Amino acid sequence: MYYVYVLRSLKTKRRYTGFTENDPKDRLRDHNSGSSQYTRNNRPFVLIYSEPYAEEEKARKREKFLKSGQGRKFLDSICK
């Protein structure tokens, strides 16, 4: 299973959109532990949205869409 997920930084209030093969809650734990430069400087994060996909290609396309202008508008409408 593949997941597209959206995190919100409690520090900066900004969103982080990503893709993983792991459970999004496990990935959240990784981000909050400071596993990458961006997340290390903007933690703590909370999981605000996720979508499961059976196919990797569809998940990657959805991640790309959510990072686009229309995708950000969609997230604005559902993640107040």
Secondary structure, 3 states (H helix, E strand, C coil): CEEEEEEEECCCCCEEEEEECCCHHHHHHHHHCCCCHHHHHHCCEEEEEEEEECCHHHHHHHHHHHCCHHHHHHHHHHCC
